[in-house]
Structures are given as C-alpha cells and as structure tokens.
Amino acid sequence: MAEKSPVVIDLKFGRASVMAALTNAFAGREVIDMALPENAGRDLSGIPYAVVWKPDPQLFVRAGGLKVIFSGGAGVDHILSAYDLPDLPVVRFVDRSLTDRMSEWVVLQALAHLRRVPAYAMQQRARVWREIDPQPEARDLTVGVMGLGVLGQDAVRKLKVMGFNVIGWSRTAKMIDGVETFDADGLDAFLDRTDILVGLLPLTPDTRGIYEARLFARLRQGGALGKPVFINAGRGGSQVEADVIAALENGVLGGASLDVFEQEPLSTESPLWGMENVIVTPHAAAASDVKALFAHVEEQIERFESGMPLQHVVDRKAGY
C-alpha cells in the first residue's frame, strides 16, 4: 500500500480542541502542526495539503508543493484578501454542525427581539415588574435573509418552522421552495418588506460595507415591532459600524444582534457594548467543530486522491 501524503495544519483555534481532534484524525498520514516549536524550521516543500485558519503568510511560500488549501471556516475572505496564494483549489468548510450552530444563533436572535428579551433584561436589572406591549407573534413579522448559501438557506428553513414570514435575497437569483426570493435588482422591494434583517453574506468587494445608512433607511418602519432590527453573523466587513450605531441612536433601527465586527475583538470603547437594545456576541455564532473540520478534510482528500472532484471549492472571482 502506498504511503499516504502528509498534511500541514496552521489553525489559530484553541489548542485543546485541536489536540483532542487530532487524536483520531488523519489515520496513516503524518500531520505537521505549525503550532509546535519543533516544526518552526520544518521543510514543507513536499506537503500537498494545508488546513488553515489565519495562518502564517510564509506557510504558502514554504509549502511550495501544495495541491489543495482547506479553510478552517465557512468564510474564506481572510485567505483570499490577506495572502498571496498559489493558483490551486481553496475548499470551504461546510458541515452540518457549523450550519446548525449558525441557524441556532439566528433563530435565537430573531426570537429574542420578537419577545423583547433586551427590554425585559433591562427591567430585570432595575427590578421592574411590567408586561411590555405590544406582543406580536412570529407570523406578524417578516424576516429578510441576505445571503442564500448553505447557511442562509438553512436559517430560512428554521425561521419558517418558528412561524416567521421569511423572504430571501442574494445577488444572483436563487430558488427556494415556499420562499419568495429577490436578486440584486429586487433589493429595494426586499428591504421594504423586511422587519428583521439577517446578514449572512460572504465578504466580497460587492458586499463590503453593504449594511450602511441608506440600506437601513429602506427597511420597513411601523411594522409589528415598530422599528426594524438588524442581525449580522456573516462578516464584520459587510457592515459600516458607524452607520449601525447612528441608526440605533436615531431610531432608524429598533435593535440589533451582532456577532461580527469591522475590527475584532470589538473595541472596549465601542458604544455597542452599552446599548440596551443591542446583543453582542464575540464571533461565536458558529464556531468550527475541529473534529468535524478534520473529518471534512479527510473526506475531501480521499475524493481528490481517488480522482473525484473536490466539493465546496471557492470561486476566486466571486470570492466564496
């Protein structure tokens, strides 16, 4: 039996989770973990596969024989924008666990704003016993999801299960059973009907800064919540944070849930921390399960080595 090709990993994840996942991963393959000091000067010229998340830029110079790059997350903008990559396939991480976690977070945030969780939390801290009116149902609201890839389509389905009216938008037309969708030409019509805007767009030159003042002003005012709500778990670079803050302060937005930010970690000086109608989470909506990541990479390597096409390959021009 031919010896299996080695794999190099450079993952800025928690070390405990990486080490635990490596215990039963990549059977029969040597794994060169770049977090270990003994690999700092290692010759990587013959390594065909790299699994990365925010790696050392020199990795792609040192590993000149790479055939495939595997992203440690669903997003690949950090790889495409920050590195001088060789001309070879980049594979996104697509997995049930990551998709489920993202949808859980999106549904949680939509329900939190529907059921006035930030307002009740404020009352709890002040020891105030008061029922807040009105109390709309999910069916009284339209959630508009921007980004209809794997994550977006799953979120759409699960929001519908909770009873929300759901519509979707993507730059190019997508068909989803039972859901009205809009493309780039239909953005105004989409926004005009949206009470809760969910951002799940990849970061590309076309989507950078797309969530800004003019877009927020086009969301539906006077709906069941009174003011629209913005939920973003896509990419921080897709939002103009100053415009998000201004829209919240000026009453254009009635609330927000943000998991991603233009600069991370979010500055302790940001007004977002102290806003009572804002929920902040530290880019934790859909943390990668490292065991699932390694299983995904192993499956794709087996496909590649058996002559089958790789799955979830990034379109470099589209940026995702």
N, C-alpha and C positions, 0 to 999 in steps of 0.2 A: 504494500500500500504506500502511495506517495505521501511524503511528509506534508502536513498542512501548512499553508503560508501563515506567517506571524501577523499580529495586529498591534498597532501602536494606539494608545489612548492618551488623550490630554483633555481631561474633564475638570472644569472648575466647579465641581459638585462637592458635597460633604464627603470627607474621606471615609467615614464609617460606612456610608451607604455604598460607595464604590467598592471598597474592600469586601463587604459582605456579598455584593452582587458577583464579584469575580470568583468567588469560591466555586461556583458550579457553572461558570461561563467559559465559552471558547475551548471546549474539550479538545485536546490534541494539538492546540495552537499555542505558540509562545505569545504572551502578552507583554508588551513593553509599556509600562506605566510611567509616564513622564513626571509624575509627582514624586517618584522615588529618586533620591540623590544619586544612586548608582547608575541611573540612566541618563544623567545630565550630559555626558560626553559620548553617549552611545552612537554607533554608526547605524543610521536609519535608512541608508540608501537602498536596501533591498526589501523594504517593508511595503506591501501592496495596499494595505487597508489602514485608515486612520479614523478613529472615533473621537470627535472633538466637541468641546463647548468652551468658547473663548480661549483658544489655545495660544501658546507662544507663537508669534508670527514666524519665527525661524523654523518651526516644525516643517513647513511646506518646502523650505529650502533644503533642510537636512534629509527629508524623506523624498528624494527626487524620483523614486521608483513607484510612487503611489499610483494606484489604479482607480480607487474609489474613496471618497470622503463621506463619512456618515456624521450628520449633525446630531448632537445630543438633545435637541429640542425640535418642536414643530416649526419654530421660526428659524430662518436662515439668513436674515438680513445682516446679522453680526458677522457672518462668514463672508457674505458677498461684498459687503461695504468696507470692511476693515482689513482685508487681506489681499495680497497679490496671489491669486490662486492659479494653479496649473489648469490646463484645459482637460478636465476629466469630470466624471459624474459626481454630483453632490446629492446625497439622499437625505430627505427629511425623515424625522422620527414620527411615524403615525402608528398609534397603538390605542386599543380600547381603553386602557387605564387613563391615559392622558386625555382622551376625548371625554370620557365620563367625568373626570375631575373638572374639566373646563365647564361642561354643561351644569354640573352641580353648583359651581360658583355663580354662573349666570342666572340660573333659576333662583338660587338663594337671594341674590341681589335684587332681582325683579320683585320677588315676594316681600323682601324687606321694605322696599319703597311702597309697594301696594298696601302693606299692613302697617305703615308708619313707624317702623322699628326705630329709626333715628329719633323721631319725636318722642316716642314712649321711653326710649333710653334716657333722653334729657329729663323727662318728667320723673323717672325713677331716681335719678341723681338728686333732683330737687324735692323728692318725697311728695310729689303731687299726684293725687288720685283723680284723673279726669279722662273720660272717654272722648276720643278725638273724632270729630265729624268732618266730612262725610266718610263712609266706609265702603268704598267701591269694591266690586268683585273683579276677579281677573278678567272676566268676559267683558267688563266695561272699558278695558284698556287695549290699545294696540301697541304691541312691541315690534319695533322695526330692527331687524338684524342686518348689519352691514358686514359683509364677508360671508360667502356661502360655500366655503370649502368644507372639508371633513368636519372641523369643529363647529362651524356655523350651521351646517345642516343638522347636526345632532342637537345643538342648542334649540333650533327651531322646533324640532320634533318634541323635545321635552317641555318647552314652554307651552306648546299646544296641549300637552297632556294636563298641564296645570290649569288650563281653561283660558289662557290669554288668546286674544286675536293676534296672529303673527303674520307679518309680511317680511320680505327679504329683498336685499339689494346687493348687487355685485356689478363690477364694471362691464362685464360681458354677461349676456343673458344666461340664466340658469333655470331649469325646470324642476320644481319640487311638488310632488303630488299634494294637493289640498292647500297649497300656499301660493298666494299671489306674489310674484317677484317682479323686480324692476331692474333695468340696466342703467348705464351711465346717462342716457337721455331721459330717464324717468326719475332722476334724483329729487327734483322738486316735488313731484307727486308723492313720492315715498315719504319724504320728510313731513309734508303737510298732514299726513295721516298718523304720524308717529307720536305716541305719548311717552314711551320708554325707548330710547335709542341704545342699542347694544353694538359696541365696536369689536369686531373680530377680524379685522382686515390685516393682511400681511403688510409689512413696511416696504414700500417701493417708492420710486420717485413720484409716482402718481398719487400715492396715499399719504406721503409725508405732509403733516400739517393739515390734513383734510378736515379734522374736527376743530373748527375755528368759529369766530363770531358770526359770520354770515350764515354758516350752516346751522348753528344753534338757533338763530333768529327765525329760521324757516320751519322749525319743529312746531307741532300743534300746541297752541295755547288754549286754555279753557277746557281741557279735557277732564276726565274723571278725577285726576289728581290735582287739577288746577294748573300746574306748571309741569313741563316735560322734565324727564330725568335722563341723565347720561350715564351709561355703564360702559367702561372700557377695560377689556382684558386682552386686547390684541397686541399693539405695540405702542410704547410711550411716544415715539417719534411721530405717530399719526395725530397726536393732539397738540394744540397750541395751549400750553398750560395757563398762560396769562389770560387767554380768552375764556378758558373754562372757569377760572377764578372770577373774572369780570361778569360772566353770565350768571354765576351763582350769586354774586353780590348784588347785581342789578335786578334779580328776579326773572331773568330770561329762562334760567333753569331753576327747577324747584329742588333738585338734589342730584347727587352723583355717587357712583361707586367706582373707584379707580384702583386697578391692580398694577398698572404700568405708568411710567413717568418719563419725561424727556431726559432727565438725569436721575440715575439710580445709584445709591439709595436717594430717596426724596430728602431734600434739604430740611433740616430741623426748623429752618426759618420759613418754610412754605406755609401760607395761610390755610392750605388744605387740611392740615393736621387739626386745626381748631374749629373748623366749620361743622356746626351741629347737624347739618343736612348732608354731610359727606361721609362715606365709608371708605377708608384707606386700608388696603392690604399690600404686603411687600412683595409683589410679583410672585405670589404664591397660589394663584388661581388653579394652575395645572402644573405643579412640579413634576418633572420627569421621574418616573419609576425606573431606577437604574437597572434592576433585573429585567424589566420589560424592554428597556433600551437595548441591552446586550442580546436578548433573545431575538429582537427585531434585526439587529445587525447580523447575527449568526444566520438567520433565515435568508437575508439578502445576499450574504457571501456565498451560501450554498447555491442559491439561484445563479449567481454570477459565475461560479466555478463549474456549474453544470450546463452552461450555455443558455440559460433562460434570461429574459430581460429583467433588469432591476426594477423595483417598484418605487414610487414616490420620488422620482428623480426631479430635481429642481430645474425649471425653465429659467436659465440665466437671464434671458431678455425680460421675461415677465417679473422676475425677482422672487418667485415662490414655486 
